[in-house]
Each structure stands twice: as structure tokens, then as C-alpha cells.
Amino acid sequence: MSTRSTASRERLLAAIDGVSGAPVPCSFMIFRALHNQCRDEYEFASRQVEMGLDTRMRLSDLPVRLAPEVTIREWIDQPAEGQALLGRRYETPAGPLTSVVKLTEDWPFEGRLPLFGDYIAPRAAEHLITGPADLEPLRHVLAPPVAKDADAFMQAAREQREFARKHGLLLEGGWRPERRLPGEDRGLVGDNGGTGTVIDALMWMCGATQPLLWAYDEPEFLAALIDLVGNWSLTRLKLHLEAGAELVIRRAWYEGTEFWSPGFYRQFILPGLKREIEVAHQAGARYGYILTSGMMPLAEQLLESGMDVIIGIDPGEGKGTTLEQVREAFGGRVGLWGGVSGPLSVEQATEDQVKEAVRDTMERLAPTQRFILSPVDNIRAEDEQCRRNVRVFIDTWKALTA
């Protein structure tokens, strides 16, 4: 590993905390193209370090399991004509919950219907949660971690913590991008685990429209539902903090104003968010919040929450997230992570366009003293053009921070 890796933890913490004069780190928030090539998180971290990035070591996530009294039945309805349907029914002591989706050709879960995931809502024929009667059954489905899973998680965390210490990496917990390994059963949770996921999980189970209608028509039920999901996720997050996570992350792609008004955000989301952040801070950890669009009308509430870093500053595809707007609203008051559009300015760009994007972002956001450079959200492409542009991205950053 390069000597630069020994400073990665300190560089990231200095940028998050706003240490004056600290250099700007470069840490890819999500790097699926490389992750797909790695056998495990250790190789993934090591290969990023070899590239010169200020990477993190990520804790494993806890399995999502049902309470023992819950059973599952799955089926496929294949009519002679029309769309096939895939269903899953959870039988609980408080009543059943049923989810049904249209089984499209691009369905990635091999004939199974997971609890969570972005593929579910746009294909839903019947959402899992449809009203107040579903609240008690959901308590059985969202069960707390069992002892054997917590023990296995802590054992893995000891090894991950030692790897991070040895190589000078930040230990990260909370939400993490999931990766389905060959032969791994992801049928229960899909592509996303249950830690550091609250409103996004709600949208997967209810669809994007219904929670907003409940905010008007059944606000007490919506508050209870968010509280249930939030408490379940927080129970898992506390184990990540107990394992030594120095930065915990919440995915909040569905928490912006494309969905929630500022008033509804303050009423339904901010209280639970503040509670999570307080728990993280009490454990000595920093708190990161992934929100790539629809953040500007929420600026004062995001700052009020006490979060340490907003992850996903996207000037290309975010709504109202030009670098000037972001700097004006947040510069120096909270950490900012991102600054370059991954699809537009890395995957599909020329080398000169990559250089220009990195230079422009560094010029505008580095002076805030609380900035981490990254493509947003992700680097997925695995072609030679993208690999070359990633090298140009890193080389340009290195030249600017030498």
C-alpha cells in the first residue's frame, strides 16, 4: 500500500470536521465498477488505496431476518396473456402482509420478491403496506437482530477494525451499497440492507405516492410507521457504533423535496434524524447523509439536524445543486462530499472534460475547508473509456493537492 494511505483516515476526518489548512481528500462515495471485480471488502479497500484514493473500510451489515413466528409464501401467476405477477405473502400473528410486482424481463432477483429495493415500487401491483392495519404485522417482519447474527457481525467487525487501523483507513458503518455474491441468497432484502435506511425503506414498502397522501389524511399513522422503521434501523445502527464505526451513513435519496415539502420534512423526518445523529455523536462517530437532489429548500433543517457531512453533491443531475448554490448554503457549515457528476463528467466525458470538472469543483468547493471530492453517485461503467477517465480524475486531483 502507498504511504498516502496512512493519512486517509486523518484526511477524511479533517475534511468532515473542517480543520483549517487540511488537504482535500478524494474518496469515491460508491464505486460499483471496481467493487464488482473484488472478492471482498478487503480487496476493494486495498485496490482503492493502490489507486491513491482516501478510501474507507466498510463494516458488514447485519442480515435482515423475520421474527420466528413469521412464515413466507411466494408464487408466480403466469396468465395465458399479459404480464406475469410475482408475489410474496408474510403470515404474522397480527395478520398477513402481501407484496406483488409485475415480473419484468429485467427483474434481477431470480424469481424472488425481496422486502426492499428500488426495483419494487415502479413494478408494484400491490404494495406491502397499504394502511394502518398493516402496522402491527410489520412489527413482526422488521425484527431486531438475533444474537447469532450480532455475534457474527461483531467478530467480522474486529477483523475489519484491525484492517482499518493497520492501513490508516476510516471505519465506516450504517448504510452501504449491497453486492450480491455468486450463490448468495438475497431474496429477503434485495439489494439494500436495513441499516441507515428509513424513508427510503418506507418508499420501497409503500410506493412513492401513498406516504405523501398519508401526510395529509392520516398523519398519526404515517408518524407511527416512520417511527417503527426508524427504531428498527436505529437498533441495527447502534451495533455498528458499538463495533467502532467512526462514520455512519444514512441513505436519503427519497428524503428530498422531490417528494417531501419542507413542512412535512420538519414534521415527519427531522425528529428521527436528529435522534440518530445524537446517538452517533454520543458514540463519538460522525454522521453522513446521502442526498443528491432537492436539498436546497431543506438547507436550514439539514444544518439544524447536526449532521457532519452531506454526501452526494451533484452539479450535473441534482436539482438546484449547482456548486455556487451549495457553497452559498452550506460552505464551511457542514462537510460536503461529491462535486462531480459520475455519469456526465466521468463515464461519458472526454479526458479534457474530466480535468475541467475536477478543477472547477476544486476551485469552488475546496476553499470551504470541509470538502471531499468524489464522482456522484457512482461509477458503474467498466469499459476502457471509463477506466481511463477514472485515472485522469485521480491524477488531476493529485496534481491539485500536491
Secondary structure as GFF3:
##gff-version 3
##sequence-region A 1 402
A	DSSP	three_ten_helix	3	7	.	.	.	ID=ss1
A	DSSP	alpha_helix	8	17	.	.	.	ID=ss2
A	DSSP	alpha_helix	32	35	.	.	.	ID=ss3
A	DSSP	alpha_helix	41	50	.	.	.	ID=ss4
A	DSSP	beta_strand	56	58	.	.	.	ID=ss5
A	DSSP	beta_strand	71	77	.	.	.	ID=ss6
A	DSSP	beta_strand	85	92	.	.	.	ID=ss7
A	DSSP	beta_strand	95	102	.	.	.	ID=ss8
A	DSSP	three_ten_helix	121	123	.	.	.	ID=ss9
A	DSSP	beta_strand	124	126	.	.	.	ID=ss10
A	DSSP	three_ten_helix	132	134	.	.	.	ID=ss11
A	DSSP	alpha_helix	135	141	.	.	.	ID=ss12
A	DSSP	alpha_helix	147	167	.	.	.	ID=ss13
A	DSSP	beta_strand	170	174	.	.	.	ID=ss14
A	DSSP	alpha_helix	199	206	.	.	.	ID=ss15
A	DSSP	alpha_helix	210	217	.	.	.	ID=ss16
A	DSSP	alpha_helix	219	242	.	.	.	ID=ss17
A	DSSP	beta_strand	247	251	.	.	.	ID=ss18
A	DSSP	alpha_helix	262	264	.	.	.	ID=ss19
A	DSSP	pi_helix	265	269	.	.	.	ID=ss20
A	DSSP	alpha_helix	270	282	.	.	.	ID=ss21
A	DSSP	beta_strand	286	290	.	.	.	ID=ss22
A	DSSP	three_ten_helix	296	298	.	.	.	ID=ss23
A	DSSP	alpha_helix	299	305	.	.	.	ID=ss24
A	DSSP	beta_strand	309	313	.	.	.	ID=ss25
A	DSSP	alpha_helix	323	330	.	.	.	ID=ss26
A	DSSP	beta_strand	335	341	.	.	.	ID=ss27
A	DSSP	alpha_helix	342	342	.	.	.	ID=ss28
A	DSSP	pi_helix	343	347	.	.	.	ID=ss29
A	DSSP	alpha_helix	351	365	.	.	.	ID=ss30
A	DSSP	three_ten_helix	366	368	.	.	.	ID=ss31
A	DSSP	beta_strand	371	376	.	.	.	ID=ss32
A	DSSP	alpha_helix	384	401	.	.	.	ID=ss33
###
